[in-house]
Structures are given as C-alpha cells and as structure tokens.
Amino acid sequence: MQAKMVVRAPQLAPRTMPCPHAITAAVEGTRNVLTAVKQDWRAMRLAPQELHADREIVLHAVKQNMCALQMASEALRGDREVVMQ
C-alpha cells in the first residue's frame, strides 16, 4: 500500500512594520551613494541596483557623463528630462 504525500502551502509571516533601524540605514545608504555620485558619476557602478532607479542619483550622474545613462533603470532611460541632461 502506498502512502499519500500531503503538500501544504507555506505559512506566511504576519505583516509587520519594517525595523526603524533598517529604514534609517537605507536612507543613509542612499545619501552616501548620492554624495559619491556627485563627486564621480562612476560611483553608480557600485550602487545597489535599486538605486539605479533613483531619479536624483541618475540625474547627477548623467549631468557629468551621458554614459551613466547605460546604468540607469529602463524607466529613467525613457525619461525625457534625464535623457536631455
């Protein structure tokens, strides 16, 4: 006689608010990347991928060198203001 295998759906954790320290670290990280990009657009290469969609960071990088547009998110590459920098 074969035993039946029972597969259960994974239990999801209840929704919780993000840790305030994590939020603060993310904001500080964004500020650090912005400061670095203002000094040298190539700092975008080291930035986390999600910051390649940050309009302010990308604008500062593209103002210095249009090659930075290659590292921008697809949405920002289609943004007229960003492209016209």
N, C-alpha and C positions, 0 to 999 in steps of 0.2 A: 504494500500500500504506500502511495506517495504522499508526502506531507505537503500541504499547501503553503506557499510563501505569501506572507502578508507584507505589503509595502505601504508604509504610512508617509503622508506628506510631512515635510519638515515643519517643526513648530517655529513660528516667527516670534522674535523678541518683541515685547510691547514697545510702542513708540515712546521714545524719551527725548528730552531736550539734549542737544549736544553739550558737552562739557565746556564751561566758560573758558577754561584754560586752552582748549583746542581752538576755540574761536579766536582768542587773543593771539595764539601762535600763528594762525592762518593770516590774520591781519598784519602782524609783524612781518611774516614771510613775504607778503605782497609788497609791503613798504620797502623791505630790503631789496627785492627784485627791482622795484621801480627806481630806487636810488642807484642801483648798479647799472640799469639800462640807461638812465640819464647820463651816466659817465661814459658808457660804452655800449652801443646797441648790441654787440655780440654777446652780452651777458644773457640775452634771451635764450641762447643755446643751452644754458644751464638751468633755466627756469622750469618749474613743473609745467607739464603740458596744459593744465587748465588755465595757467596764466597767459598762454598764447592767445587766449580769447579775451584777455583784459584790454579793453579799448585804450585806456590811458597808457599802459605799458607799451602796447604796439604803436600808438601814435608817436611816443617819444623815440622809439627805435627807428621807425620809418622816416622820421624827420632827419635823422642822422644818415641813414643809408637805406635806399629802396630795397636792398637785398633782404632786409629784415622782414619784408612782406612775405617772403617764402616761408617764414616760421610762424606767421600769423594763422589764426584759425580760418577755416573756409569762409565763415560768416564775415569776418573782418576783411578778408581779401576781396570780398564783394562790396564792401562799404566804400562808397564814393569819397567821403572825406578822408578816409585812411589812404586810399589809393592816390588821391590828388596831393598828398603831402610832398 
